[in-house]
Amino acid sequence: MIYCRRLDSGMQIIGAVLTIHGNALAGIAVSDGRTWTFTRDDGSFSLRTVPGRPVWARRPNGWTGRWWQHPAAGEPVLFQLHPSRTGSDPQPPSAPSGELRFAHITDTHVSAIDGDPSQAVELAARYGDQTDTTSGLHHALRTAADHGAAFAVITGDLTDHGTPEEFRRVLDSLAAAPLPVEIVPGNHDHYGHRHQPHPSDTPHGGGFLGAATLTRYEQAMGPRWWSADLAGVHLLALDWFSAWCAIDDTDQQRFIITDLATRTPGLPVVVLTHDQPDHDTLELIRYSAAPDSLLAVLSGHWHADAQRNVGGCHLLSTPAASFGGLDWSPPQLRLITLTPGLRTMDLRHDTIPALPKPPRSPTTSRADAPASPRTTSHSIGAHQHLGTLATIAGTVIAPSTDTHGAGHLTRLHPSNTGSNDSRVDVLWTVRAADDPITGVLAGHDQILACSHAGTLTALAPATGAPHWTRHLPHRQRRRLLATPILTAAGRLIVGDVGGVTCLDLDTGDIAWHRDQLGQVDTLLTYGTGLATDRLAVLPLGGPTPGLTALDLRDGTITWTDPPGTPPPSSSLVAIDGTDALLLRTAGPTLERLNLSTGQTRWRTTLTGRFSTAAPLVTDEAIVLVTGDGIAHRLDPDHGGILDRQHLHGLRPAYGPYRSTGTGAPTTAVHTPLGPMIVLLDGSIWQLDSPAGPLLVGDVAAPVTTQPVLLGSNTLVVLSTDAVVHLLDINATATRPMLAGPASRSAS
């Protein structure tokens, strides 16, 4: 008889691991995540555990089936496994021989809340559009299968509220999935006590992310950490949030040591976790896996794309599957392809859209008008997300990302822009970092590239030859989106809430470094700061400290936002010498503040969705555009709204926590015709036309990189497919109107 026997110190499990035909599987590891045993020759095992804790069998390569259970006293505990799709190789027939492809999906946030959005835990209450995340999960799994994935992994935040109903919806989706799916929990999966509290709840943890309860996930979904051998790799699955809450961090570290010491020798290790592990845990995994065996760590949590290679290990964070990311990334999943090499496993990866593409329609109903007047386009890479363009001596410096995720800079020289024989000459292209470039500066006879992971490279403008390269600390957790500050004294100020560094632009020497200005979590630092004669003022993400002033001499904090202040979402914009303008997430709101003290002069609530587009100061007003294309003009002295105008006919796109609408990730640009802005959907608008905002161009692709004006008549736009577009704005002054005047509403 296979049974569980309750003991004073817990429960003794007596069971077996068999094939579906009743044959014994010997040497199979069985665990509850804390205690371990191995099956005997007849497939039997004995394990001491505690009531309520799931027990699981570590699936050997080529086997799947019923691999975990909730043991109960007096009931059989039997794990029955069967060969996977094609024995030891689960690849679909379409895959090249020896190659494994699987999909990384994350942050599906399946929700049973269809009414009051204020019940949402995250910023969806502010930004959300009631996206159907259950449907989004179905689409993501179907997309993965259609692209040849043998299986999918979902790295946490399966649900939005962690309730039994949401877990049921996830299980229904997984049961109907066209491919096998492996899962681990995220912080939202441990929030059930917030929404359906029970007297037995004992939440643990705290801070910005709150506390966790664990039983709801375990009862519905099974083990919170586990391992398996699958298609030639060893999957090591962890519960990042319960460890973050210090509930079971020691238990999981012991699990890592035991599991990796007993795994099948030679298998490379792929870690599944909701967020990237802390430094000590990552080093423990690396050490326990043996040299060169840690292949990848797959995570999510930030709702933002991140990819880097540290010591041969791929650290990959994928955006959310059903709605746009906080870094303006579209809903997507990551395809990972593994190919056995002579000594190691080769890993390639690429992100693809997770949702069906919205129907393509013109921005307006203009059948006769060309998409964009006198535009010259030139491809420079595979893709480019975020970042900035720079100009120097009549040329453009543009970032791009190659198919391996490395960041490049290209110097382009346009000729005869606006004429029929216009062209673009490439002066040079250099690889500037191992990860995407998100900031470009030109000054002091240097070109500076700053990467997402904190690699700074100074280049010679004439040739692109590197002068110096520096790697900022904490590379595995860096997410730098903003261009560094260049001070009048030739110093660079670069960083985020995880640390700020001051360097000499000429030499790259570090003058000072200020570490850990606040708790590092998912509120990104979107904007670039400003420097006065004595301060560097940075719009840091959070949750703390927000807007922060550092002494330029040594990095000492001079002042910060008061606790509870909504985080900044844009760059600081100077006004009248002593003040600055800043957009904040709540509202959104625009404020004017004194740079020396941080004192707020005025604060105005705007209309529209989340935006990272900084305001633009003109001779007459402050101009900015919020999400869904709502243009505002404000009085600089008191912040009063002079008028609001809706830009009509925008194409469906996405935005943070949204799968609809469009947004303004980039700031308007000064031109001789007045401010122009490029929206996320690629439409280009002249904001100060006498007839109201006019559509003057369309690159027909998403844009998240900050455009720039070259000379006095060329607007340079870089779309996410890494195509540089040069628009002759002089032609827009005489061409027929492409769209009727935007609707106007009084303040």
Secondary structure, DSSP 8 states (H G I E B T S, - for coil): --EEEEETTEEEEEEEEEETTS-B-TT-EEESSSSEEE--TTSEEEEEE-TT--EEE-B-TTEEEE-EE---TTS--EEEEEEBTTBT----TTS-TT-EEEEEE----B----S-GGG-SSTHHHH-----HHHHHHHHHHHHHHTT-S-EEEES--BSS--HHHHHHHHHHHHT-SS-EEEE--GGGG-HHHHS--TT---EE-STT-EE--HHHHHHH--SSEEEEETTEEEEE--HHHHHTTSSHHHHHHHHHHHHHHS-TT--EEEE-SS---HHHHHHHHHHH-TT-EEEEEE-SSSS-EEEEETTEEEEE---SSSB-TTS--SEEEEEEEEE-SSSEEEEEEEEESS-------SSS-SSS-SSTTEEEEE-SSB--S-B-EEETTEEEEEEE-TTS-EEEEEEEEESTTSTT-EEEEEEEEEEESS-EEEEEEETTEEEEEETTSEEEEE-TTT--EEEEEE-S-GGG----S--EE-TTSEEEEEETTEEEEEETTT--EEEEEE--S---SB---S--EE-SSEEEEE--BTTT-EEEEETTT--EEEE--TT---B-S--EEETTTEEEEEETTTTEEEEEETTT--EEEEEE-SSB------EE-SS-EEEEEBTTEEEEE-TTT--EEEEEE--------BBTBSSS----S--B--TTS-EEE-TTSEEEETT-TTS-EEEEE-SS---SB-EEETTTEEEEE-TTSEEEEEEHHHHHHS--SS---EEE--
